[in-house]
């Protein structure tokens, strides 16, 4: 869950969610490596747009991939630092 007291802007919230997703990836807490913005929104108690932004940033860093009609998936052996 994101600490809303520390989050003052959408960008900061997306950064916080991005770090939570990275933590879940490194601890194998993403079943099948599939990421769903709606499920993440519920899990971290933030809006869908924040989750989509976090997923977009992770995709830009080549940690996850996006495929139309399939969604986001963790890239195996992705460099997470």
Secondary structure as a PSIPRED ss2 file (coil, helix, strand):
# PSIPRED VFORMAT (PSIPRED V4.0)

   1 X C   1.000  0.000  0.000
   2 X C   1.000  0.000  0.000
   3 X C   1.000  0.000  0.000
   4 X C   1.000  0.000  0.000
   5 X C   1.000  0.000  0.000
   6 X C   1.000  0.000  0.000
   7 X C   1.000  0.000  0.000
   8 X C   1.000  0.000  0.000
   9 X C   1.000  0.000  0.000
  10 X H   0.000  1.000  0.000
  11 X H   0.000  1.000  0.000
  12 X H   0.000  1.000  0.000
  13 X H   0.000  1.000  0.000
  14 X H   0.000  1.000  0.000
  15 X H   0.000  1.000  0.000
  16 X H   0.000  1.000  0.000
  17 X H   0.000  1.000  0.000
  18 X H   0.000  1.000  0.000
  19 X H   0.000  1.000  0.000
  20 X H   0.000  1.000  0.000
  21 X H   0.000  1.000  0.000
  22 X H   0.000  1.000  0.000
  23 X H   0.000  1.000  0.000
  24 X H   0.000  1.000  0.000
  25 X H   0.000  1.000  0.000
  26 X H   0.000  1.000  0.000
  27 X C   1.000  0.000  0.000
  28 X C   1.000  0.000  0.000
  29 X C   1.000  0.000  0.000
  30 X C   1.000  0.000  0.000
  31 X H   0.000  1.000  0.000
  32 X H   0.000  1.000  0.000
  33 X H   0.000  1.000  0.000
  34 X E   0.000  0.000  1.000
  35 X E   0.000  0.000  1.000
  36 X C   1.000  0.000  0.000
  37 X H   0.000  1.000  0.000
  38 X H   0.000  1.000  0.000
  39 X H   0.000  1.000  0.000
  40 X H   0.000  1.000  0.000
  41 X H   0.000  1.000  0.000
  42 X H   0.000  1.000  0.000
  43 X H   0.000  1.000  0.000
  44 X H   0.000  1.000  0.000
  45 X C   1.000  0.000  0.000
  46 X C   1.000  0.000  0.000
  47 X C   1.000  0.000  0.000
  48 X H   0.000  1.000  0.000
  49 X H   0.000  1.000  0.000
  50 X H   0.000  1.000  0.000
  51 X H   0.000  1.000  0.000
  52 X H   0.000  1.000  0.000
  53 X H   0.000  1.000  0.000
  54 X H   0.000  1.000  0.000
  55 X H   0.000  1.000  0.000
  56 X H   0.000  1.000  0.000
  57 X H   0.000  1.000  0.000
  58 X H   0.000  1.000  0.000
  59 X H   0.000  1.000  0.000
  60 X H   0.000  1.000  0.000
  61 X C   1.000  0.000  0.000
  62 X C   1.000  0.000  0.000
  63 X C   1.000  0.000  0.000
  64 X E   0.000  0.000  1.000
  65 X E   0.000  0.000  1.000
  66 X E   0.000  0.000  1.000
  67 X E   0.000  0.000  1.000
  68 X C   1.000  0.000  0.000
  69 X C   1.000  0.000  0.000
  70 X C   1.000  0.000  0.000
  71 X E   0.000  0.000  1.000
  72 X E   0.000  0.000  1.000
  73 X E   0.000  0.000  1.000
  74 X E   0.000  0.000  1.000
  75 X C   1.000  0.000  0.000
  76 X C   1.000  0.000  0.000
  77 X C   1.000  0.000  0.000
  78 X C   1.000  0.000  0.000
  79 X C   1.000  0.000  0.000
  80 X C   1.000  0.000  0.000
  81 X C   1.000  0.000  0.000
